[in-house]
Amino acid sequence: MDRQATISVALGTAKLNLERFESIERLSEPFVIVVEGFSPDEIDFLPHLGKPVSLDAGDEMDHVRYFHGLLTEAALIKVDINGAHYRLTVRPWLSLLDQNRNYRIFQDKSVVDIAKQVFADAGMKDVEFDRLTGSYKPREYCVQYKESDFNFVSRLFEDEGIYYYFRHEEAAHKLILCDGKSAHKPEPGYESIRFLPVAGDETSTPDTLSDWNERISSVSQASVTLRSFDFTKPQNPVEAVSQGAGQHPGDALEVYEYLGDFTDKSEGEARGQSRLAASRAPRRLYSGGGDVLGLACGGLFTLTEAGVDRFNQEYLIIGLNHVVEAESHRSGDDRQARRVNVVAIPSDTLFRPPLVAEKPISSGVETATVTGPAGEVVYVDEWGRVKVRFHWDRSPDQPGKTSCWMRVSHHSAGEGFGNVDLPRVGQEVIVDFLNGDPDRPIITGRVYNGQRRHAYDLPAQKTRSLWRTQTIGRLGDYGGAEKTPPPNSKGFNEIRLEDKGGAEEIYIHAQREMVRDVLLDDTLTVQRDRATRVGRDRKTAVKRHEATTIETGDETHEVSKGKRTTTIELDDGTTVRSGNYSLKVDKGTVTIEAAQSITLKVGSSSIVMNPSSITLNALTITSDARALNIVNAPQAEVHGKAMTTITGGIVKIN
């Protein structure tokens, strides 16, 4: 008895008579089902787009399997006496996720957790994660970057070695995520399939495979080496080498990639093994065909009775193509042509998806806003890294959790030297990406914007260059300084360069204290005037010599209030080369005191005072006093070598 396949298409109240059916299924690819049929009445398929389509495949005796998907396209092919002929395209819900574009950030989530969130946000629930057996580490920072949800999860799955297939049910199709053989099992009733070749134009016997082929190819890959960079240990690049055992002796080539996005060697090894397995899985590839309507992609089966003994083994179906075509569609009779084409690998071969989905590459720099918890002005970690919020980020604002920690470029960065100028919360920064990777941002600069403008008005002050900081916290007490800032003002330190012709200037402002530390020499040359004003005290300590030279002009020291004290440990000398020397005390006294002697000398005349005597030496000594008293002297002597004359109105001797 010739068993006829019957496929019914559920489209609500619409009825479609099958003319041709074809399904294409591959591991880690969305399936495609194309149905051609006719209806006596015209059908408006617009209301059915995006709606479920159920196809029940069987024969006159029993149901065999379901095909289920969403109607994504409908075309009117022709109209004839039988009615309107249509071609319908049915795809899984996963395919719809290729129609959007999105930007979003995931932090500290594994690939599995990321996929769960993506599918949940898209309203997709028909997913099974339970068959995954691997352990997937959280990714510190992972960005969906101007790409579809489908491309995003696909590249993450491929990178981790996760693949998938679909299980079709009457009212749903479910995405089954896998990472090993335990995720697969035979379809009920199709655990083993007999090989039964046919001759000439004979058709295959139902539930048998009539042809089976083997293709062996050499990929020549002996190892995969992945390298990365950990900035915390820059002297030790992270390198993971993955090698597969039991391969062809001719495998000698190395696949080397620099990823730069992992710091754990074991993570690199796992990803390398996945890449190596993806390249080796199709090395021994089997394909065949027959009339086995109940097979499904992702299923297992054991081939029996093959002419080549090694072909009789268990296989994993990695590709499947169902074709059912009514003969009446071609020749006018009621017979039916159907074939199932199978692509498989031995079930003990580890399958991993090839790297097909492309990771987006940033085509240039972006700007973003520095973020931090409430109250933080500078929010950094031990490496001086900051966090930002990108302008495209639509997620709820979580200050301090908006991105990964990002390194900041500086003009100089050496071991214990360089410059540090950390971005502050709220500033707009320029963000570049290492090798264009959105997961590896780095801050390269800062820009002003409408909220944070320049310190001076532009273009009026366009000749000024400056570096101005801003005080963090309260200004504090200025301890009796002559000039203090207004209350609640914003303090700042500033270095300003004015390049306007005729007004060139270098200006330095210290909000509180200014400290200069010179280990050797300090030279200051001023071509004209110099003025120094100290609002309170000034102290100068010179450990060795101090010399002041005034070439022309005067030197003036004025103590307006208070006193002046000079203490000299050794000698003190003052020489007036021309002109006069005067010492004047308007009020008070002048005291000159010496431990040994005081000498006053003019020419050959002198007065010498010591602790026991005063000696006056001159050609003539004149005392013009109203009274001259010499008292309390135990001895007094007046002696003239040639003559002594004492005169007076009255002279008393004794």
C-alpha positions in Angstrom: 0.0 0.0 0.0 1.4 3.4 -1.0 1.3 5.5 2.2 0.4 9.1 1.4 1.7 11.9 3.6 -1.0 14.4 4.6 -0.2 17.9 5.9 -2.9 20.1 7.2 -2.2 23.8 7.6 -4.1 25.6 10.5 -4.8 29.2 9.6 -7.8 29.9 11.6 -10.9 29.8 9.3 -8.7 29.9 6.2 -8.3 26.6 4.3 -5.3 25.8 2.2 -4.9 22.7 0.0 -1.4 21.5 0.0 0.6 21.3 -3.2 4.2 21.4 -1.9 5.8 21.5 1.5 9.5 21.9 2.3 11.2 22.4 5.6 14.9 23.2 6.2 16.3 22.6 9.7 19.9 23.0 10.9 21.5 22.9 14.4 22.0 26.5 15.6 20.0 28.0 12.8 16.3 29.1 12.7 14.3 26.7 10.6 12.5 27.7 7.4 9.2 26.1 6.2 7.8 26.9 2.8 4.3 25.7 2.0 2.6 26.0 -1.4 -1.1 25.5 -1.8 -4.3 26.7 -3.3 -7.6 27.9 -2.1 -10.8 28.1 -4.1 -11.4 31.5 -2.3 -9.0 34.3 -2.0 -7.3 34.6 1.4 -6.2 37.8 3.0 -3.0 36.7 4.8 -2.2 40.1 6.3 -4.1 39.4 9.5 -2.3 36.1 9.8 1.3 37.5 9.6 3.2 36.8 12.8 0.5 34.3 13.9 1.2 30.6 14.6 1.0 28.1 11.8 0.6 24.4 12.7 1.3 21.7 10.2 0.4 18.1 11.0 2.5 15.6 9.0 1.3 12.1 8.8 -0.2 9.5 6.6 -3.6 7.8 6.2 -3.0 5.7 9.3 -1.3 7.9 11.9 0.1 11.2 12.8 3.9 11.3 12.4 5.2 14.7 13.5 4.3 18.4 13.8 5.8 21.4 12.2 5.0 24.7 14.0 6.1 28.3 13.4 5.0 31.8 12.7 3.8 33.0 9.4 6.4 35.6 8.2 5.6 35.9 4.5 2.8 35.1 2.1 2.8 35.5 -1.7 0.1 35.0 -4.3 1.8 33.0 -7.0 -1.0 32.7 -9.6 -4.7 32.3 -10.1 -6.2 29.5 -12.2 -9.4 27.5 -12.4 -8.5 25.8 -9.1 -8.4 29.1 -7.3 -5.6 31.2 -5.9 -2.2 29.7 -5.4 -0.1 30.8 -2.5 3.4 30.4 -1.1 3.7 30.7 2.6 7.0 31.1 4.6 7.0 30.0 8.2 9.8 30.7 10.6 10.4 30.3 14.4 9.9 33.1 16.9 13.6 33.3 17.1 13.8 34.7 13.6 11.6 37.6 14.6 14.3 38.7 17.0 16.4 39.5 13.9 14.1 42.4 13.0 15.0 44.7 15.9 18.1 46.8 16.9 19.1 47.6 20.4 21.8 49.0 22.7 22.0 47.7 26.2 24.4 46.7 28.9 24.6 43.5 30.9 26.9 43.3 34.0 28.0 40.3 36.0 25.7 37.9 34.1 26.4 34.6 32.4 25.5 34.1 28.8 22.6 31.9 30.0 21.3 34.7 32.2 21.7 37.2 29.5 19.8 35.0 27.0 17.0 34.5 29.6 16.6 38.3 30.0 16.7 38.9 26.2 14.0 36.3 25.6 11.9 37.5 28.5 12.1 41.1 27.4 11.0 40.0 23.9 8.0 38.1 25.4 9.4 34.7 24.3 8.8 31.9 26.7 9.2 28.7 24.7 12.8 28.1 25.7 14.4 25.1 27.5 17.7 25.8 29.4 17.6 22.7 31.5 19.6 20.5 29.1 22.7 22.7 29.5 25.3 20.9 31.5 28.2 23.3 31.4 29.1 26.0 33.9 29.1 29.5 32.4 30.9 32.2 34.3 29.4 35.6 34.7 30.7 38.2 32.3 31.7 41.4 34.0 30.6 43.6 31.1 28.7 42.6 28.0 27.1 45.1 25.5 24.4 44.5 22.9 25.6 47.1 20.5 23.5 48.4 17.6 22.5 44.8 16.8 19.5 42.6 16.8 18.5 40.4 19.7 19.1 37.4 17.5 22.6 38.4 16.5 23.4 39.2 20.0 22.4 35.9 21.6 23.7 34.0 18.6 27.3 35.3 18.9 27.2 34.8 22.7 26.1 31.2 22.2 28.7 30.6 19.5 31.5 32.0 21.7 30.5 29.7 24.6 29.9 26.6 22.5 26.1 26.6 23.1 23.9 25.5 20.2 20.2 24.8 19.8 17.5 23.1 17.9 13.7 23.3 17.9 11.2 20.8 19.2 7.9 21.1 17.3 4.6 20.5 19.0 1.0 20.9 17.9 0.6 24.4 19.4 4.2 25.5 19.9 7.8 25.2 18.9 10.4 25.3 21.6 14.0 26.3 21.5 16.2 23.7 23.1 19.6 24.9 24.2 22.4 22.3 24.2 26.1 21.8 25.0 26.5 18.1 24.8 25.1 14.7 23.7 22.9 14.4 26.8 20.6 17.0 25.3 19.7 14.7 22.5 17.5 11.7 22.2 15.8 9.7 19.4 12.3 10.5 18.2 9.9 7.9 19.5 9.6 5.1 17.0 12.8 6.2 15.1 15.5 4.9 17.4 16.9 2.8 14.5 16.4 3.3 10.8 17.0 0.6 8.3 19.2 1.2 5.2 17.4 0.0 2.1 18.7 1.1 -1.3 16.4 1.4 -4.3 17.1 0.9 -8.0 16.3 3.3 -10.8 13.1 5.4 -10.4 11.8 3.4 -7.5 10.7 5.3 -4.5 12.0 4.7 -1.0 10.2 2.4 1.3 8.6 4.4 4.2 10.8 4.7 7.3 14.0 3.7 5.5 17.0 5.5 4.1 17.7 4.6 0.6 21.1 6.2 0.3 23.9 7.1 2.7 27.2 8.8 1.9 30.3 9.7 3.8 32.5 12.8 3.3 35.8 13.1 5.0 37.7 16.4 5.0 40.9 17.7 6.6 40.8 21.0 8.4 44.5 20.7 9.4 44.0 22.5 12.7 46.0 21.1 15.5 45.4 23.8 18.1 43.7 27.1 18.9 45.7 29.7 20.8 43.8 32.6 22.3 45.6 35.5 23.9 44.4 38.3 26.1 45.8 41.2 28.2 45.2 41.9 31.9 46.2 45.4 32.7 46.7 44.5 36.3 49.5 42.1 35.3 50.8 43.8 32.0 54.1 41.8 32.1 52.3 38.5 31.8 50.0 38.1 28.8 47.1 35.6 29.3 47.5 32.9 26.8 45.4 29.8 26.4 46.3 26.9 24.1 43.6 24.3 23.3 44.5 21.1 21.6 42.3 18.2 20.6 43.2 14.5 21.0 42.6 11.7 18.6 42.7 13.7 15.4 44.5 13.1 12.1 48.3 13.0 12.3 48.4 15.6 9.5 46.8 18.2 11.7 49.6 20.7 12.2 48.3 24.2 11.8 47.6 26.7 14.6 44.7 29.1 14.8 45.9 32.1 16.8 43.6 35.0 17.8 44.1 37.9 20.1 40.8 38.6 21.9 41.9 40.7 24.8 38.6 40.2 26.6 39.4 37.5 29.2 41.8 37.4 32.2 41.2 33.8 33.3 43.3 31.3 31.4 40.7 28.5 31.9 38.0 30.7 30.2 40.3 31.1 27.2 40.9 27.4 27.1 37.2 26.6 27.1 36.6 29.1 24.3 39.5 27.7 22.4 38.2 24.1 22.7 34.8 25.3 21.4 36.5 26.8 18.4 38.5 23.7 17.7 35.5 21.4 18.1 33.5 23.6 15.7 36.1 23.2 13.0 36.5 19.5 13.5 32.8 18.4 13.9 32.2 18.2 10.1 35.4 16.3 9.4 33.5 13.1 9.1 30.2 14.1 7.7 27.3 11.8 6.6 24.4 12.5 4.4 21.6 10.5 2.9 18.0 10.4 2.1 14.8 8.4 2.1 11.3 8.4 3.3 11.6 9.0 7.1 9.0 11.7 7.8 9.4 11.4 11.6 13.0 12.5 11.9 13.8 15.8 13.5 16.9 18.0 13.6 18.8 17.5 16.9 17.5 13.9 17.2 19.6 10.7 17.4 19.1 7.5 15.4 21.0 4.4 14.7 21.5 3.2 11.1 21.2 -0.5 10.5 21.8 -2.9 7.6 24.2 -0.5 5.8 26.5 -2.2 3.3 29.6 -0.5 4.9 29.8 -1.9 8.4 31.2 1.3 10.1 28.1 3.1 8.8 26.0 1.1 11.2 26.3 3.4 14.2 24.4 6.1 16.1 24.2 9.5 14.6 23.3 13.0 15.6 21.2 14.8 13.0 22.7 18.3 12.4 20.7 19.1 9.3 17.3 18.0 7.9 15.3 18.8 4.8 11.7 17.5 4.4 10.1 17.7 1.0 6.5 16.6 0.2 5.1 17.3 -3.2 1.7 16.3 -4.6 2.1 14.7 -8.0 -1.1 16.4 -9.0 0.8 19.6 -8.7 3.0 18.5 -11.6 1.2 15.7 -13.6 -2.4 15.8 -12.6 -2.6 12.5 -10.7 -3.0 11.9 -7.0 0.3 10.4 -6.3 2.8 12.0 -4.0 6.6 12.6 -4.0 8.3 12.9 -0.7 11.9 12.8 0.5 13.8 13.5 3.7 17.5 14.5 3.3 19.6 14.0 6.4 23.0 15.5 7.4 24.6 13.8 10.4 27.7 13.3 12.4 28.6 10.3 14.7 26.9 10.9 18.0 30.2 10.6 19.9 31.5 13.6 17.9 31.3 16.8 19.9 29.2 19.4 18.1 30.0 23.1 18.5 28.5 25.9 16.4 30.7 27.7 14.0 31.4 31.4 14.6 28.9 32.9 12.2 27.3 35.8 14.0 29.5 38.9 13.8 30.3 41.0 16.8 29.6 44.6 16.0 32.7 46.9 15.7 32.5 50.4 17.0 33.3 52.7 14.0 34.5 55.6 16.1 34.5 57.2 19.5 31.5 58.1 21.6 30.8 60.5 24.5 29.2 59.6 27.8 28.6 61.1 31.2 30.6 60.1 34.3 28.4 58.6 37.0 28.7 57.8 40.7 26.7 57.3 43.8 24.8 60.2 45.3 27.2 62.6 47.0 30.3 61.5 45.2 32.2 64.1 43.2 35.0 61.8 42.2 34.1 58.1 42.0 37.0 55.8 41.2 38.5 52.5 42.1 42.1 51.7 43.1 43.2 52.1 39.4 41.6 55.5 38.9 38.9 54.0 36.7 35.5 55.6 36.4 32.0 54.5 35.3 29.9 56.3 32.7 26.4 56.3 31.3 26.2 56.2 27.5 23.8 58.6 25.8 22.1 55.6 24.2 21.5 53.8 27.5 17.7 53.6 28.2 17.9 51.4 31.2 16.8 52.8 34.6 19.5 55.0 36.1 21.6 53.2 38.8 24.3 55.6 39.8 27.6 53.8 40.1 26.3 50.7 38.3 25.9 52.2 34.8 28.9 50.5 33.2 32.1 48.7 33.9 35.0 50.4 35.4 36.8 52.2 32.6 40.5 53.1 32.4 41.3 56.7 31.8 44.0 58.0 29.4 46.5 60.4 30.9 49.2 62.5 29.2 51.9 60.5 31.0 51.7 57.2 32.9 54.9 55.7 34.3 55.8 53.7 37.3 55.4 56.1 40.1 55.3 59.2 37.8 53.1 60.8 35.3 50.0 63.0 35.6 46.6 62.3 37.1 43.5 64.2 36.2 40.5 62.1 37.1 37.1 62.8 35.5 34.4 63.9 37.9 30.8 62.8 38.2 28.7 64.6 35.6 31.5 65.4 33.2 31.2 64.4 29.6 34.0 62.2 28.5 35.2 60.7 25.2 35.1 56.9 25.1 37.0 54.8 22.6 37.0 51.0 22.3 40.0 48.8 22.2 40.1 47.1 18.8 36.6 48.6 18.2 35.2 46.1 20.8 32.1 47.6 22.6 32.9 45.4 25.6 36.3 47.1 26.1 35.9 50.8 26.5 38.6 53.3 27.4 38.3 57.0 28.2 40.5 59.2 26.0 39.4 62.7 26.8 36.8 65.2 28.0 34.6 67.8 26.4 32.5 70.7 27.6 28.8 70.9 26.9 25.8 73.2 27.4 25.5 72.3 31.1 29.2 72.4 31.9 30.7 75.4 30.1 34.2 76.9 30.0 35.6 78.8 32.9 35.9 82.0 30.8 33.5 83.5 28.3 34.1 82.5 24.7 34.9 83.9 22.2 35.8 87.0 24.3 38.6 85.2 26.2 39.7 83.0 23.3 43.4 83.9 23.9 43.4 82.2 27.3 44.6 78.7 28.0 44.1 77.4 31.5 43.9 74.5 33.8 41.4 75.1 36.6 40.2 72.6 39.2 37.3 72.9 41.6 37.3 72.4 45.4 35.5 69.3 46.6 33.7 69.8 49.9 33.6 72.9 52.1 36.3 75.6 51.8 37.1 75.6 55.5 38.4 78.4 57.7 41.1 80.7 56.3 42.6 81.5 59.8 42.6 85.3 59.7 43.9 85.7 56.1 43.7 89.2 54.7 41.4 88.1 51.9 38.9 85.3 52.3 36.4 83.8 49.7 32.7 84.6 50.0 30.6 82.1 51.9 29.3 79.1 49.8 31.6 80.1 46.9 33.3 77.5 44.7 37.0 77.3 45.4 39.5 76.5 42.7 43.2 76.2 41.8 44.2 77.6 38.5 47.1 78.0 36.1 46.2 80.5 33.3 48.1 81.6 30.2 47.0 84.7 28.5 48.4 85.0 24.9 46.7 88.3 23.9 49.3 90.6 22.3 50.4 93.3 24.7 48.7 91.5 27.6 50.6 88.2 27.8 50.4 86.8 31.3 50.9 83.6 33.3 48.5 83.6 36.3 48.6 81.1 39.2 45.8 80.9 41.8 46.1 78.7 44.9 42.8 78.4 46.7 44.4 77.7 50.0 48.1 76.8 50.3 50.9 76.9 47.7 54.1 74.8 48.3 57.3 74.9 46.2 59.9 72.3 46.7 63.2 72.8 44.8 66.0 70.3 45.5 68.8 72.3 43.9 68.8 75.8 42.5 65.9 78.3 41.9 66.5 81.2 39.6 64.1 84.1 39.1 64.8 86.9 36.6 62.4 89.8 36.5 63.3 92.4 33.7 61.3 95.2 35.3 59.4 95.5 38.6 58.5 92.9 41.2 56.0 93.4 44.0 55.3 91.0 46.8 52.5 91.3 49.3 52.0 89.1 52.3 48.7 89.5 54.2 50.1 88.4 57.5 53.4 86.8 58.4 56.5 86.1 56.3 59.4 83.9 57.3 62.6 83.3 55.4 65.2 80.8 56.5 68.6 80.7 54.6 70.9 77.9 55.7 74.1 79.5 54.3 74.7 82.8 52.5 72.3 85.5 51.4 73.3 88.4 49.1 71.2 91.3 47.9 72.6 93.7 45.3 70.8 96.9 44.3 72.6 98.3 41.3 71.0 101.7 41.1 68.3 103.3 43.2 67.3 103.0 46.8 66.4 100.4 49.3 63.6 101.1 51.8 62.5 99.0 54.8 59.5 100.3 56.6 57.9 98.7 59.7 54.6 100.6 60.0 53.6 99.0 63.2 55.5 96.9 65.7 59.2 96.5 66.1 62.2 95.2 64.2 64.7 92.7 65.7 67.9 91.6 64.1 70.0 88.8 65.6 73.4 88.1 64.1 75.5 85.2 65.4 78.9 86.5 64.2 79.9 89.8 62.5 77.8 92.6 61.2 79.3 95.3 58.9 77.7 98.2 57.1 79.8 100.2 54.5 78.6 103.5 53.0 80.9 104.2 50.1 79.6 107.7 49.4 77.0 109.9 51.2 76.0 109.9 54.8 74.9 107.4 57.4 72.3 108.5 59.9 70.5 106.9 62.8 67.5 108.7 64.2 65.1 107.7 66.9 62.1 110.1 67.0 61.0 108.9 70.4 62.9 106.8 72.9 66.6 105.9 73.3 69.5 104.5 71.4 71.5 101.9 73.1 74.8 100.5 71.7 76.2 97.7 73.9 79.3 95.6 73.4 81.0 93.0 75.6 84.6 94.1 74.9 84.9 97.6 73.3 83.2 100.2 71.3 85.3 102.4 69.0 84.1 105.6 67.3 86.7 106.8 64.8 86.9 109.8 62.4 90.3 110.2 60.7 92.9 110.1 63.4 90.5 111.0 66.2 88.8 108.2 68.1 86.8 107.3 71.1 87.5 103.9 72.5 85.3 102.5 75.2 86.1 99.2 77.0 84.8 97.8 80.3 87.4 99.8 82.4 88.0 103.0 80.5 87.1 105.5 77.8 89.9 106.9 75.7 89.5 110.0 73.6 92.2 110.6 71.1 92.3 113.8 68.9 94.4 116.8 68.1 91.8 118.9 70.0 89.1 117.8 72.3 86.6 120.5 73.1 83.9 120.2 75.6 81.3 122.9 75.3 79.0 122.1 78.1 77.1 124.2 80.6 78.5 122.0 83.3 81.2 119.4 83.4 81.3 117.2 86.4 83.8 114.5 87.3 82.7 112.9 90.5 83.2 109.8 92.6 86.6 109.2 91.0 89.2 107.9 93.4 91.8 109.5 91.2 91.7 112.3 88.6 94.6 113.6 86.6 95.0 116.4 84.1 98.4 116.3 82.4 99.9 118.3 79.6 103.3 117.5 78.2 104.2 121.0 77.3 101.7 123.2 79.1 98.5 122.9 81.1 96.2 125.8 81.3 93.1 125.9 83.4 91.0 129.1 83.2 87.6 130.1 84.4 85.6 132.8 86.1 86.5 131.2 89.4 89.0 128.3 89.6 89.0 126.2 92.8 91.6 123.7 93.4 91.0 121.6 96.5 
